[in-house]
């Protein structure tokens, strides 16, 4: 399995983008790494925020899938 940036991840708002990155507790290990940028298009902020939350939940979803095996 490919290695990934350990969670938990958090969302930060910068202008019209939502940035997914490691939570502050992991900042020393991972630096200022951004996992993803989700841009708001045509004011669809509800869908944009839902997508960012889904991406930020990826480490927890991966662990849940591993436990369900």
PQR file with spaces between the fields and no chain letter, atoms N, CA, C, O and H, PARSE charges and radii, in Angstrom:
ATOM       1  N    UNK     1       0.846   -1.184    0.000 -0.4000 1.5000
ATOM       2  CA   UNK     1       0.000    0.000    0.000 -0.0000 2.0000
ATOM       3  C    UNK     1       0.890    1.245    0.000  0.5500 1.7000
ATOM       4  O    UNK     1       1.939    1.273    0.644 -0.5500 1.4000
ATOM       5  N    UNK     2       0.464    2.249   -0.715 -0.4000 1.5000
ATOM       6  CA   UNK     2       1.199    3.502   -0.783 -0.0000 2.0000
ATOM       7  C    UNK     2       1.087    4.242    0.538  0.5500 1.7000
ATOM       8  O    UNK     2       0.029    4.245    1.166 -0.5500 1.4000
ATOM       9  H    UNK     2      -0.388    2.227   -1.238  0.4000 1.0000
ATOM      10  N    UNK     3       2.172    4.867    0.957 -0.4000 1.5000
ATOM      11  CA   UNK     3       2.134    5.658    2.187 -0.0000 2.0000
ATOM      12  C    UNK     3       1.402    6.965    1.917  0.5500 1.7000
ATOM      13  O    UNK     3       1.351    7.452    0.787 -0.5500 1.4000
ATOM      14  H    UNK     3       3.032    4.864    0.447  0.4000 1.0000
ATOM      15  N    UNK     4       0.848    7.510    2.969 -0.4000 1.5000
ATOM      16  CA   UNK     4       0.125    8.773    2.850 -0.0000 2.0000
ATOM      17  C    UNK     4       0.460    9.662    4.042  0.5500 1.7000
ATOM      18  O    UNK     4       1.052    9.208    5.021 -0.5500 1.4000
ATOM      19  H    UNK     4       0.890    7.115    3.887  0.4000 1.0000
ATOM      20  N    UNK     5       0.082   10.906    3.949 -0.4000 1.5000
ATOM      21  CA   UNK     5       0.280   11.843    5.047 -0.0000 2.0000
ATOM      22  C    UNK     5      -0.675   11.474    6.171  0.5500 1.7000
ATOM      23  O    UNK     5      -1.888   11.418    5.968 -0.5500 1.4000
ATOM      24  H    UNK     5      -0.399   11.274    3.153  0.4000 1.0000
ATOM      25  N    UNK     6      -0.136   11.226    7.340 -0.4000 1.5000
ATOM      26  CA   UNK     6      -0.954   10.802    8.469 -0.0000 2.0000
ATOM      27  C    UNK     6      -1.964   11.873    8.866  0.5500 1.7000
ATOM      28  O    UNK     6      -1.694   13.069    8.757 -0.5500 1.4000
ATOM      29  H    UNK     6       0.850   11.272    7.504  0.4000 1.0000
ATOM      30  N    UNK     7      -3.110   11.434    9.319 -0.4000 1.5000
ATOM      31  CA   UNK     7      -4.139   12.355    9.817 -0.0000 2.0000
ATOM      32  C    UNK     7      -3.867   12.681   11.262  0.5500 1.7000
ATOM      33  O    UNK     7      -2.894   12.181   11.827 -0.5500 1.4000
ATOM      34  H    UNK     7      -3.329   10.462    9.408  0.4000 1.0000
ATOM      35  N    UNK     8      -4.663   13.473   11.860 -0.4000 1.5000
ATOM      36  CA   UNK     8      -5.857   14.080   11.275 -0.0000 2.0000
ATOM      37  C    UNK     8      -5.515   15.269   10.389  0.5500 1.7000
ATOM      38  O    UNK     8      -4.468   15.900   10.533 -0.5500 1.4000
ATOM      39  H    UNK     8      -5.453   13.879   11.401  0.4000 1.0000
ATOM      40  N    UNK     9      -6.439   15.557    9.462 -0.4000 1.5000
ATOM      41  CA   UNK     9      -6.301   16.696    8.571 -0.0000 2.0000
ATOM      42  C    UNK     9      -7.329   17.749    8.946  0.5500 1.7000
ATOM      43  O    UNK     9      -8.362   17.428    9.535 -0.5500 1.4000
ATOM      44  H    UNK     9      -7.290   15.045    9.345  0.4000 1.0000
ATOM      45  N    UNK    10      -7.055   18.999    8.610 -0.4000 1.5000
ATOM      46  CA   UNK    10      -7.983   20.090    8.906 -0.0000 2.0000
ATOM      47  C    UNK    10      -8.183   20.959    7.663  0.5500 1.7000
ATOM      48  O    UNK    10      -7.444   20.852    6.685 -0.5500 1.4000
ATOM      49  H    UNK    10      -6.216   19.260    8.131  0.4000 1.0000
ATOM      50  N    UNK    11      -9.191   21.814    7.725 -0.4000 1.5000
ATOM      51  CA   UNK    11      -9.527   22.704    6.621 -0.0000 2.0000
ATOM      52  C    UNK    11      -9.260   24.138    7.044  0.5500 1.7000
ATOM      53  O    UNK    11      -9.646   24.553    8.137 -0.5500 1.4000
ATOM      54  H    UNK    11      -9.792   21.902    8.520  0.4000 1.0000
ATOM      55  N    UNK    12      -8.596   24.899    6.171 -0.4000 1.5000
ATOM      56  CA   UNK    12      -8.367   26.330    6.387 -0.0000 2.0000
ATOM      57  C    UNK    12      -8.966   27.089    5.214  0.5500 1.7000
ATOM      58  O    UNK    12      -8.917   26.622    4.076 -0.5500 1.4000
ATOM      59  H    UNK    12      -8.283   24.562    5.283  0.4000 1.0000
ATOM      60  N    UNK    13      -9.528   28.251    5.489 -0.4000 1.5000
ATOM      61  CA   UNK    13     -10.095   29.080    4.427 -0.0000 2.0000
ATOM      62  C    UNK    13      -9.098   30.164    4.047  0.5500 1.7000
ATOM      63  O    UNK    13      -8.594   30.886    4.907 -0.5500 1.4000
ATOM      64  H    UNK    13      -9.568   28.630    6.413  0.4000 1.0000
ATOM      65  N    UNK    14      -8.819   30.272    2.751 -0.4000 1.5000
ATOM      66  CA   UNK    14      -7.961   31.324    2.220 -0.0000 2.0000
ATOM      67  C    UNK    14      -8.648   31.861    0.964  0.5500 1.7000
ATOM      68  O    UNK    14      -8.733   31.172   -0.052 -0.5500 1.4000
ATOM      69  H    UNK    14      -9.228   29.686    2.053  0.4000 1.0000
ATOM      70  N    UNK    15      -9.136   33.101    1.049 -0.4000 1.5000
ATOM      71  CA   UNK    15      -9.878   33.723   -0.054 -0.0000 2.0000
ATOM      72  C    UNK    15     -11.024   32.810   -0.494  0.5500 1.7000
ATOM      73  O    UNK    15     -11.879   32.461    0.320 -0.5500 1.4000
ATOM      74  H    UNK    15      -9.067   33.661    1.874  0.4000 1.0000
ATOM      75  N    UNK    16     -11.051   32.420   -1.774 -0.4000 1.5000
ATOM      76  CA   UNK    16     -12.140   31.577   -2.247 -0.0000 2.0000
ATOM      77  C    UNK    16     -11.749   30.102   -2.298  0.5500 1.7000
ATOM      78  O    UNK    16     -12.409   29.307   -2.967 -0.5500 1.4000
ATOM      79  H    UNK    16     -10.356   32.703   -2.435  0.4000 1.0000
ATOM      80  N    UNK    17     -10.683   29.735   -1.595 -0.4000 1.5000
ATOM      81  CA   UNK    17     -10.211   28.351   -1.549 -0.0000 2.0000
ATOM      82  C    UNK    17     -10.327   27.782   -0.132  0.5500 1.7000
ATOM      83  O    UNK    17     -10.197   28.494    0.864 -0.5500 1.4000
ATOM      84  H    UNK    17     -10.147   30.381   -1.051  0.4000 1.0000
ATOM      85  N    UNK    18     -10.571   26.502   -0.086 -0.4000 1.5000
ATOM      86  CA   UNK    18     -10.476   25.756    1.169 -0.0000 2.0000
ATOM      87  C    UNK    18      -9.267   24.846    1.021  0.5500 1.7000
ATOM      88  O    UNK    18      -9.177   24.074    0.066 -0.5500 1.4000
ATOM      89  H    UNK    18     -10.676   25.924   -0.895  0.4000 1.0000
ATOM      90  N    UNK    19      -8.339   24.937    1.963 -0.4000 1.5000
ATOM      91  CA   UNK    19      -7.097   24.180    1.919 -0.0000 2.0000
ATOM      92  C    UNK    19      -7.167   23.060    2.955  0.5500 1.7000
ATOM      93  O    UNK    19      -7.469   23.304    4.123 -0.5500 1.4000
ATOM      94  H    UNK    19      -8.412   25.564    2.738  0.4000 1.0000
ATOM      95  N    UNK    20      -6.889   21.846    2.523 -0.4000 1.5000
ATOM      96  CA   UNK    20      -6.832   20.692    3.425 -0.0000 2.0000
ATOM      97  C    UNK    20      -5.362   20.428    3.704  0.5500 1.7000
ATOM      98  O    UNK    20      -4.563   20.284    2.779 -0.5500 1.4000
ATOM      99  H    UNK    20      -6.643   21.649    1.574  0.4000 1.0000
ATOM     100  N    UNK    21      -5.007   20.366    4.986 -0.4000 1.5000
ATOM     101  CA   UNK    21      -3.614   20.120    5.371 -0.0000 2.0000
ATOM     102  C    UNK    21      -3.578   19.406    6.718  0.5500 1.7000
ATOM     103  O    UNK    21      -4.586   19.345    7.421 -0.5500 1.4000
ATOM     104  H    UNK    21      -5.656   20.483    5.738  0.4000 1.0000
ATOM     105  N    UNK    22      -2.400   18.860    7.081 -0.4000 1.5000
ATOM     106  CA   UNK    22      -2.293   18.180    8.376 -0.0000 2.0000
ATOM     107  C    UNK    22      -2.601   19.148    9.517  0.5500 1.7000
ATOM     108  O    UNK    22      -2.262   20.329    9.451 -0.5500 1.4000
ATOM     109  H    UNK    22      -1.581   18.910    6.510  0.4000 1.0000
ATOM     110  N    UNK    23      -3.249   18.631   10.563 -0.4000 1.5000
ATOM     111  CA   UNK    23      -3.546   19.447   11.736 -0.0000 2.0000
ATOM     112  C    UNK    23      -2.263   19.926   12.388  0.5500 1.7000
ATOM     113  O    UNK    23      -1.204   19.330   12.188 -0.5500 1.4000
ATOM     114  H    UNK    23      -3.525   17.671   10.616  0.4000 1.0000
ATOM     115  N    UNK    24      -2.344   20.983   13.155 -0.4000 1.5000
ATOM     116  CA   UNK    24      -1.161   21.588   13.786 -0.0000 2.0000
ATOM     117  C    UNK    24      -0.317   20.579   14.549  0.5500 1.7000
ATOM     118  O    UNK    24       0.905   20.715   14.598 -0.5500 1.4000
ATOM     119  H    UNK    24      -3.204   21.468   13.317  0.4000 1.0000
ATOM     120  N    UNK    25      -0.932   19.585   15.136 -0.4000 1.5000
ATOM     121  CA   UNK    25      -0.173   18.592   15.905 -0.0000 2.0000
ATOM     122  C    UNK    25       0.836   17.857   15.027  0.5500 1.7000
ATOM     123  O    UNK    25       1.866   17.397   15.521 -0.5500 1.4000
ATOM     124  H    UNK    25      -1.925   19.474   15.097  0.4000 1.0000
ATOM     125  N    UNK    26       0.548   17.743   13.727 -0.4000 1.5000
ATOM     126  CA   UNK    26       1.452   17.063   12.795 -0.0000 2.0000
ATOM     127  C    UNK    26       2.331   18.026   12.026  0.5500 1.7000
ATOM     128  O    UNK    26       3.135   17.596   11.199 -0.5500 1.4000
ATOM     129  H    UNK    26      -0.288   18.117   13.326  0.4000 1.0000
ATOM     130  N    UNK    27       2.198   19.321   12.279 -0.4000 1.5000
ATOM     131  CA   UNK    27       2.887   20.326   11.466 -0.0000 2.0000
ATOM     132  C    UNK    27       4.407   20.177   11.518  0.5500 1.7000
ATOM     133  O    UNK    27       5.073   20.381   10.503 -0.5500 1.4000
ATOM     134  H    UNK    27       1.544   19.670   12.951  0.4000 1.0000
ATOM     135  N    UNK    28       4.968   19.826   12.674 -0.4000 1.5000
ATOM     136  CA   UNK    28       6.418   19.676   12.762 -0.0000 2.0000
ATOM     137  C    UNK    28       6.910   18.545   11.868  0.5500 1.7000
ATOM     138  O    UNK    28       7.955   18.656   11.227 -0.5500 1.4000
ATOM     139  H    UNK    28       4.427   19.659   13.498  0.4000 1.0000
ATOM     140  N    UNK    29       6.155   17.471   11.833 -0.4000 1.5000
ATOM     141  CA   UNK    29       6.558   16.326   11.031 -0.0000 2.0000
ATOM     142  C    UNK    29       6.373   16.592    9.542  0.5500 1.7000
ATOM     143  O    UNK    29       7.235   16.233    8.740 -0.5500 1.4000
ATOM     144  H    UNK    29       5.306   17.381   12.354  0.4000 1.0000
ATOM     145  N    UNK    30       5.262   17.213    9.163 -0.4000 1.5000
ATOM     146  CA   UNK    30       4.927   17.363    7.749 -0.0000 2.0000
ATOM     147  C    UNK    30       5.199   18.764    7.203  0.5500 1.7000
ATOM     148  O    UNK    30       5.064   18.980    5.998 -0.5500 1.4000
ATOM     149  H    UNK    30       4.561   17.504    9.815  0.4000 1.0000
ATOM     150  N    UNK    31       5.572   19.709    8.038 -0.4000 1.5000
ATOM     151  CA   UNK    31       5.851   21.057    7.550 -0.0000 2.0000
ATOM     152  C    UNK    31       4.584   21.772    7.111  0.5500 1.7000
ATOM     153  O    UNK    31       3.523   21.595    7.709 -0.5500 1.4000
ATOM     154  H    UNK    31       5.682   19.534    9.016  0.4000 1.0000
ATOM     155  N    UNK    32       4.696   22.564    6.084 -0.4000 1.5000
ATOM     156  CA   UNK    32       3.556   23.327    5.589 -0.0000 2.0000
ATOM     157  C    UNK    32       2.949   22.664    4.361  0.5500 1.7000
ATOM     158  O    UNK    32       2.611   23.338    3.388 -0.5500 1.4000
ATOM     159  H    UNK    32       5.558   22.707    5.598  0.4000 1.0000
ATOM     160  N    UNK    33       2.815   21.373    4.406 -0.4000 1.5000
ATOM     161  CA   UNK    33       2.287   20.599    3.303 -0.0000 2.0000
ATOM     162  C    UNK    33       0.781   20.810    3.153  0.5500 1.7000
ATOM     163  O    UNK    33       0.040   20.714    4.131 -0.5500 1.4000
ATOM     164  H    UNK    33       3.090   20.825    5.196  0.4000 1.0000
ATOM     165  N    UNK    34       0.332   21.095    1.942 -0.4000 1.5000
ATOM     166  CA   UNK    34      -1.095   21.145    1.647 -0.0000 2.0000
ATOM     167  C    UNK    34      -1.485   19.843    0.974  0.5500 1.7000
ATOM     168  O    UNK    34      -0.822   19.399    0.036 -0.5500 1.4000
ATOM     169  H    UNK    34       0.934   21.173    1.147  0.4000 1.0000
ATOM     170  N    UNK    35      -2.555   19.236    1.449 -0.4000 1.5000
ATOM     171  CA   UNK    35      -3.045   17.992    0.875 -0.0000 2.0000
ATOM     172  C    UNK    35      -3.851   18.283   -0.383  0.5500 1.7000
ATOM     173  O    UNK    35      -3.672   17.627   -1.409 -0.5500 1.4000
ATOM     174  H    UNK    35      -3.093   19.597    2.210  0.4000 1.0000
ATOM     175  N    UNK    36      -4.752   19.283   -0.295 -0.4000 1.5000
ATOM     176  CA   UNK    36      -5.626   19.614   -1.423 -0.0000 2.0000
ATOM     177  C    UNK    36      -6.107   21.048   -1.298  0.5500 1.7000
ATOM     178  O    UNK    36      -6.144   21.618   -0.207 -0.5500 1.4000
ATOM     179  H    UNK    36      -4.897   19.815    0.539  0.4000 1.0000
ATOM     180  N    UNK    37      -6.478   21.623   -2.445 -0.4000 1.5000
ATOM     181  CA   UNK    37      -7.118   22.934   -2.493 -0.0000 2.0000
ATOM     182  C    UNK    37      -8.453   22.755   -3.198  0.5500 1.7000
ATOM     183  O    UNK    37      -8.511   22.194   -4.291 -0.5500 1.4000
ATOM     184  H    UNK    37      -6.448   21.161   -3.331  0.4000 1.0000
ATOM     185  N    UNK    38      -9.522   23.230   -2.577 -0.4000 1.5000
ATOM     186  CA   UNK    38     -10.854   23.129   -3.165 -0.0000 2.0000
ATOM     187  C    UNK    38     -11.341   24.555   -3.385  0.5500 1.7000
ATOM     188  O    UNK    38     -11.486   25.327   -2.437 -0.5500 1.4000
ATOM     189  H    UNK    38      -9.475   23.686   -1.689  0.4000 1.0000
ATOM     190  N    UNK    39     -11.591   24.893   -4.642 -0.4000 1.5000
ATOM     191  CA   UNK    39     -11.972   26.256   -4.994 -0.0000 2.0000
ATOM     192  C    UNK    39     -13.479   26.375   -5.145  0.5500 1.7000
ATOM     193  O    UNK    39     -14.129   25.510   -5.732 -0.5500 1.4000
ATOM     194  H    UNK    39     -11.473   24.265   -5.412  0.4000 1.0000
ATOM     195  N    UNK    40     -14.020   27.451   -4.611 -0.4000 1.5000
ATOM     196  CA   UNK    40     -15.452   27.723   -4.771 -0.0000 2.0000
ATOM     197  C    UNK    40     -15.704   28.231   -6.184  0.5500 1.7000
ATOM     198  O    UNK    40     -15.058   29.172   -6.644 -0.5500 1.4000
ATOM     199  H    UNK    40     -13.492   28.153   -4.134  0.4000 1.0000
ATOM     200  N    UNK    41     -16.640   27.601   -6.855 -0.4000 1.5000
ATOM     201  CA   UNK    41     -16.996   28.007   -8.213 -0.0000 2.0000
ATOM     202  C    UNK    41     -18.452   28.435   -8.221  0.5500 1.7000
ATOM     203  O    UNK    41     -19.329   27.687   -7.790 -0.5500 1.4000
ATOM     204  H    UNK    41     -17.165   26.836   -6.481  0.4000 1.0000
ATOM     205  N    UNK    42     -18.707   29.632   -8.710 -0.4000 1.5000
ATOM     206  CA   UNK    42     -20.068   30.157   -8.838 -0.0000 2.0000
ATOM     207  C    UNK    42     -20.844   30.131   -7.532  0.5500 1.7000
ATOM     208  O    UNK    42     -22.039   29.837   -7.514 -0.5500 1.4000
ATOM     209  H    UNK    42     -17.994   30.240   -9.061  0.4000 1.0000
ATOM     210  N    UNK    43     -20.160   30.440   -6.444 -0.4000 1.5000
ATOM     211  CA   UNK    43     -20.800   30.577   -5.129 -0.0000 2.0000
ATOM     212  C    UNK    43     -21.432   29.291   -4.608  0.5500 1.7000
ATOM     213  O    UNK    43     -22.328   29.358   -3.766 -0.5500 1.4000
ATOM     214  H    UNK    43     -19.189   30.678   -6.459  0.4000 1.0000
ATOM     215  N    UNK    44     -21.000   28.136   -5.073 -0.4000 1.5000
ATOM     216  CA   UNK    44     -21.535   26.863   -4.581 -0.0000 2.0000
ATOM     217  C    UNK    44     -20.773   26.440   -3.331  0.5500 1.7000
ATOM     218  O    UNK    44     -20.137   25.387   -3.296 -0.5500 1.4000
ATOM     219  H    UNK    44     -20.272   28.081   -5.756  0.4000 1.0000
ATOM     220  N    UNK    45     -20.853   27.279   -2.313 -0.4000 1.5000
ATOM     221  CA   UNK    45     -20.028   27.055   -1.133 -0.0000 2.0000
ATOM     222  C    UNK    45     -20.435   25.813   -0.352  0.5500 1.7000
ATOM     223  O    UNK    45     -19.578   25.179    0.264 -0.5500 1.4000
ATOM     224  H    UNK    45     -21.370   28.134   -2.341  0.4000 1.0000
ATOM     225  N    UNK    46     -21.708   25.445   -0.355 -0.4000 1.5000
ATOM     226  CA   UNK    46     -22.142   24.260    0.390 -0.0000 2.0000
ATOM     227  C    UNK    46     -21.497   23.006   -0.180  0.5500 1.7000
ATOM     228  O    UNK    46     -20.980   22.179    0.571 -0.5500 1.4000
ATOM     229  H    UNK    46     -22.404   25.960   -0.855  0.4000 1.0000
ATOM     230  N    UNK    47     -21.521   22.859   -1.484 -0.4000 1.5000
ATOM     231  CA   UNK    47     -20.909   21.692   -2.127 -0.0000 2.0000
ATOM     232  C    UNK    47     -19.394   21.722   -1.975  0.5500 1.7000
ATOM     233  O    UNK    47     -18.773   20.684   -1.745 -0.5500 1.4000
ATOM     234  H    UNK    47     -21.941   23.531   -2.094  0.4000 1.0000
ATOM     235  N    UNK    48     -18.803   22.886   -2.100 -0.4000 1.5000
ATOM     236  CA   UNK    48     -17.353   23.029   -1.954 -0.0000 2.0000
ATOM     237  C    UNK    48     -16.915   22.632   -0.549  0.5500 1.7000
ATOM     238  O    UNK    48     -15.942   21.896   -0.384 -0.5500 1.4000
ATOM     239  H    UNK    48     -19.307   23.729   -2.287  0.4000 1.0000
ATOM     240  N    UNK    49     -17.626   23.114    0.453 -0.4000 1.5000
ATOM     241  CA   UNK    49     -17.279   22.770    1.834 -0.0000 2.0000
ATOM     242  C    UNK    49     -17.478   21.284    2.102  0.5500 1.7000
ATOM     243  O    UNK    49     -16.690   20.683    2.832 -0.5500 1.4000
ATOM     244  H    UNK    49     -18.416   23.712    0.319  0.4000 1.0000
ATOM     245  N    UNK    50     -18.511   20.682    1.528 -0.4000 1.5000
ATOM     246  CA   UNK    50     -18.731   19.244    1.695 -0.0000 2.0000
ATOM     247  C    UNK    50     -17.587   18.447    1.073  0.5500 1.7000
ATOM     248  O    UNK    50     -17.129   17.461    1.648 -0.5500 1.4000
ATOM     249  H    UNK    50     -19.151   21.171    0.935  0.4000 1.0000
ATOM     250  N    UNK    51     -17.131   18.874   -0.098 -0.4000 1.5000
ATOM     251  CA   UNK    51     -16.000   18.189   -0.741 -0.0000 2.0000
ATOM     252  C    UNK    51     -14.732   18.305    0.093  0.5500 1.7000
ATOM     253  O    UNK    51     -13.997   17.329    0.244 -0.5500 1.4000
ATOM     254  H    UNK    51     -17.504   19.676   -0.565  0.4000 1.0000
ATOM     255  N    UNK    52     -14.474   19.484    0.632 -0.4000 1.5000
ATOM     256  CA   UNK    52     -13.288   19.679    1.476 -0.0000 2.0000
ATOM     257  C    UNK    52     -13.372   18.818    2.739  0.5500 1.7000
ATOM     258  O    UNK    52     -12.373   18.236    3.159 -0.5500 1.4000
ATOM     259  H    UNK    52     -15.072   20.276    0.510  0.4000 1.0000
ATOM     260  N    UNK    53     -14.558   18.738    3.343 -0.4000 1.5000
ATOM     261  CA   UNK    53     -14.720   17.895    4.545 -0.0000 2.0000
ATOM     262  C    UNK    53     -14.498   16.423    4.220  0.5500 1.7000
ATOM     263  O    UNK    53     -13.909   15.691    5.015 -0.5500 1.4000
ATOM     264  H    UNK    53     -15.369   19.211    3.002  0.4000 1.0000
ATOM     265  N    UNK    54     -14.968   15.990    3.053 -0.4000 1.5000
ATOM     266  CA   UNK    54     -14.762   14.607    2.643 -0.0000 2.0000
ATOM     267  C    UNK    54     -13.279   14.299    2.457  0.5500 1.7000
ATOM     268  O    UNK    54     -12.800   13.256    2.900 -0.5500 1.4000
ATOM     269  H    UNK    54     -15.446   16.585    2.407  0.4000 1.0000
ATOM     270  N    UNK    55     -12.558   15.201    1.806 -0.4000 1.5000
ATOM     271  CA   UNK    55     -11.110   15.015    1.633 -0.0000 2.0000
ATOM     272  C    UNK    55     -10.413   14.991    2.987  0.5500 1.7000
ATOM     273  O    UNK    55      -9.545   14.150    3.221 -0.5500 1.4000
ATOM     274  H    UNK    55     -12.948   16.048    1.446  0.4000 1.0000
ATOM     275  N    UNK    56     -10.783   15.906    3.881 -0.4000 1.5000
ATOM     276  CA   UNK    56     -10.138   15.982    5.196 -0.0000 2.0000
ATOM     277  C    UNK    56     -10.416   14.738    6.041  0.5500 1.7000
ATOM     278  O    UNK    56      -9.642   14.418    6.943 -0.5500 1.4000
ATOM     279  H    UNK    56     -11.488   16.589    3.691  0.4000 1.0000
ATOM     280  N    UNK    57     -11.505   14.043    5.757 -0.4000 1.5000
ATOM     281  CA   UNK    57     -11.854   12.839    6.518 -0.0000 2.0000
ATOM     282  C    UNK    57     -11.155   11.582    5.991  0.5500 1.7000
ATOM     283  O    UNK    57     -11.312   10.509    6.573 -0.5500 1.4000
ATOM     284  H    UNK    57     -12.133   14.303    5.024  0.4000 1.0000
ATOM     285  N    UNK    58     -10.390   11.693    4.907 -0.4000 1.5000
ATOM     286  CA   UNK    58      -9.774   10.527    4.276 -0.0000 2.0000
ATOM     287  C    UNK    58      -8.970    9.642    5.228  0.5500 1.7000
ATOM     288  O    UNK    58      -9.121    8.421    5.168 -0.5500 1.4000
ATOM     289  H    UNK    58     -10.263   12.565    4.434  0.4000 1.0000
ATOM     290  N    UNK    59      -8.121   10.193    6.105 -0.4000 1.5000
ATOM     291  CA   UNK    59      -7.376    9.290    7.007 -0.0000 2.0000
ATOM     292  C    UNK    59      -8.294    8.468    7.921  0.5500 1.7000
ATOM     293  O    UNK    59      -8.041    7.285    8.152 -0.5500 1.4000
ATOM     294  H    UNK    59      -7.999   11.184    6.154  0.4000 1.0000
ATOM     295  N    UNK    60      -9.346    9.085    8.433 -0.4000 1.5000
ATOM     296  CA   UNK    60     -10.281    8.363    9.291 -0.0000 2.0000
ATOM     297  C    UNK    60     -11.069    7.324    8.492  0.5500 1.7000
ATOM     298  O    UNK    60     -11.336    6.231    8.992 -0.5500 1.4000
ATOM     299  H    UNK    60      -9.552   10.046    8.245  0.4000 1.0000
ATOM     300  N    UNK    61     -11.445    7.659    7.247 -0.4000 1.5000
ATOM     301  CA   UNK    61     -12.166    6.709    6.401 -0.0000 2.0000
ATOM     302  C    UNK    61     -11.287    5.512    6.057  0.5500 1.7000
ATOM     303  O    UNK    61     -11.767    4.378    6.029 -0.5500 1.4000
ATOM     304  H    UNK    61     -11.229    8.547    6.841  0.4000 1.0000
ATOM     305  N    UNK    62     -10.005    5.755    5.796 -0.4000 1.5000
ATOM     306  CA   UNK    62      -9.074    4.663    5.517 -0.0000 2.0000
ATOM     307  C    UNK    62      -8.980    3.716    6.711  0.5500 1.7000
ATOM     308  O    UNK    62      -9.030    2.497    6.545 -0.5500 1.4000
ATOM     309  H    UNK    62      -9.615    6.676    5.819  0.4000 1.0000
ATOM     310  N    UNK    63      -8.846    4.266    7.896 -0.4000 1.5000
ATOM     311  CA   UNK    63      -8.770    3.415    9.102 -0.0000 2.0000
ATOM     312  C    UNK    63     -10.051    2.610    9.299  0.5500 1.7000
ATOM     313  O    UNK    63      -9.993    1.442    9.682 -0.5500 1.4000
ATOM     314  H    UNK    63      -8.806    5.256    8.031  0.4000 1.0000
ATOM     315  N    UNK    64     -11.198    3.220    9.043 -0.4000 1.5000
ATOM     316  CA   UNK    64     -12.471    2.505    9.173 -0.0000 2.0000
ATOM     317  C    UNK    64     -12.550    1.352    8.176  0.5500 1.7000
ATOM     318  O    UNK    64     -13.040    0.275    8.514 -0.5500 1.4000
ATOM     319  H    UNK    64     -11.245    4.169    8.732  0.4000 1.0000
ATOM     320  N    UNK    65     -12.073    1.569    6.955 -0.4000 1.5000
ATOM     321  CA   UNK    65     -12.071    0.501    5.945 -0.0000 2.0000
ATOM     322  C    UNK    65     -11.150   -0.642    6.360  0.5500 1.7000
ATOM     323  O    UNK    65     -11.491   -1.812    6.187 -0.5500 1.4000
ATOM     324  H    UNK    65     -11.675    2.445    6.680  0.4000 1.0000
ATOM     325  N    UNK    66      -9.994   -0.305    6.903 -0.4000 1.5000
ATOM     326  CA   UNK    66      -9.059   -1.348    7.361 -0.0000 2.0000
ATOM     327  C    UNK    66      -9.671   -2.189    8.471  0.5500 1.7000
ATOM     328  O    UNK    66      -9.506   -3.408    8.497 -0.5500 1.4000
ATOM     329  H    UNK    66      -9.718    0.646    7.043  0.4000 1.0000
ATOM     330  N    UNK    67     -10.387   -1.528    9.398 -0.4000 1.5000
ATOM     331  CA   UNK    67     -11.007   -2.256   10.509 -0.0000 2.0000
ATOM     332  C    UNK    67     -12.165   -3.129   10.028  0.5500 1.7000
ATOM     333  O    UNK    67     -12.455   -4.150   10.652 -0.5500 1.4000
ATOM     334  H    UNK    67     -10.521   -0.537    9.377  0.4000 1.0000
ATOM     335  N    UNK    68     -12.835   -2.753    8.934 -0.4000 1.5000
ATOM     336  CA   UNK    68     -13.991   -3.482    8.436 -0.0000 2.0000
ATOM     337  C    UNK    68     -13.609   -4.745    7.663  0.5500 1.7000
ATOM     338  O    UNK    68     -14.466   -5.586    7.390 -0.5500 1.4000
ATOM     339  H    UNK    68     -12.599   -1.923    8.427  0.4000 1.0000
ATOM     340  N    UNK    69     -12.344   -4.882    7.313 -0.4000 1.5000
ATOM     341  CA   UNK    69     -11.889   -6.047    6.539 -0.0000 2.0000
ATOM     342  C    UNK    69     -12.172   -7.344    7.242  0.5500 1.7000
ATOM     343  O    UNK    69     -11.850   -8.412    6.721 -0.5500 1.4000
ATOM     344  H    UNK    69     -11.648   -4.199    7.535  0.4000 1.0000
